[in-house]
Amino acid sequence: MSEEKMISHSRPTLDEEDRQAVMNVLQAGRLVQGEQVAGFEADMSVMIGVSHAAAVSSGTAALHLALVALGAGDGDEVICPSYVCSALLHAVRCVKATPIIADIERDTFNIDVRNVKKRMTAKTKAIIVPHLFGLPAEITKITSLGIPVIEDCAQAPGSRFRDRVTGSFGVISIFSFYATKVIAAGEGGMALSNDPGLIGKIRDLRDYDERDDDALRYNYKMTEMQAALGRSQLRKIDGFIKKRREIAGHYDLILKKAGIPIPITPPEREHIYYRYVILLDQAEQFIEAMNQAGVACRRPVFKPLHRYLGLSGYSVTDDVWKRAVSIPIYPSLTEPELFVIAESIRKTGVSGGLRGC
Ligand SMILES: *Cc1c(COP(=O)(O)O)cnc(C)c1O
């Protein structure tokens, strides 16, 4: 099947309002450090209910500066889950801290609190907790361990844990506005915190210009075009999430009929379905068959972090990594596309004799 006929695995949902928002910036002519960036920070603060925000160039930059702000450096340990994109590893390496990798829970794909406890030492400086695929991790159990938590909300803006929006639990939370994320600004990221000192530090370090001292600084600024697009997208987030949940409900029905276990949402958590991920014994064959049918399915994590580091003893992650498949889910999926996806799952699922976990 040719590329352009494929139903892509992810796609931004852009409309006329988004295009106009960017055009307005170009017409006004101020491209950086203006009212859009400040406005986007204010909008995110309101949505998450956290008092300070600093926009940066990417989610990875936000993680990097969050670690710097917390004082993580050479000799410190930072705990991360094994099953997540390598951005976390890069951020930890940027500050020369040692990444300590924790295994995940099989049913939620999120960091396993018991495994985190086992890996804590006197050197543990921070724990990075992603809410993977849009499902909140057991965040309060982790924050109660007494170590600063960086909440990684890159995949989970608008998700909730016990009626509180995620991003308001950690000492710092970070977001990503990469093209395929829930809120797309092309590239972009943000750090939020109720601690003005931490956000002040991040604001200071994201820009190198006109500074007196010789501290190591970065050019991690967000442009006005990105911020204007991010704000325009953010205004639509409730509708985006509603649509994602509708599609997930649709997939739930089809998969149940095919005898494939569906993603679970434990009590007191609200999933936003950034990704719809299932576990299959024959993941490779399923992906291949779906591709043949014109539906791009993917492994949701390219390579787990412990594998980059050559570590063993991550049995849950290894098993999940082998069997996880991500099915397209985004608000701009059309009815005919959903029909093709549903039909393809039905055919593949039944004839392939797939068994779930
Ligand atoms: C995308 C992502 C990041 C990194 O964000 P970028 O904007 O791509 O740098 C970090 N953590 C998680 C969980 C992500 O999904």
The ligand as a Gaussian input file, in Angstrom:
#p B3LYP/6-31G(d) Opt

LIG

0 1
 C        7.372000      13.178000      23.609000
 C        7.786000      12.880000      24.971000
 C        8.862000      13.553000      25.586000
 C        9.749000      14.501000      24.850000
 O        9.095000      15.577000      24.250000
 P        9.744000      16.285000      22.965000
 O        8.922000      17.513000      22.796000
 O        9.613000      15.341000      21.817000
 O       11.159000      16.593000      23.271000
 C        9.146000      13.251000      26.900000
 N        8.446000      12.350000      27.603000
 C        7.417000      11.670000      27.043000
 C        6.660000      10.680000      27.881000
 C        7.068000      11.894000      25.713000
 O        6.065000      11.212000      25.172000

